[in-house]
Amino acid sequence: MNETKKNECPECKSNNTAKHGFMVTRQGRKQRFQCKACGLTFTEKLGKTK
């Protein structure tokens, strides 16, 4: 199985991330994170964003 940790960057697989606000969806608020290694912002389950 290909399991990833919640705060692991989907792009570079780094665990060096920081909280970066929230994204509001129909299902509710999702925590956003920013990777300190590559700068990518992403959410826990929705994947990467611009």
Secondary structure, DSSP 8 states (H G I E B T S, - for coil): -----TTS-TTT----EEEEEEEEETTEEEEEEEETTT--EEETTTEEE-
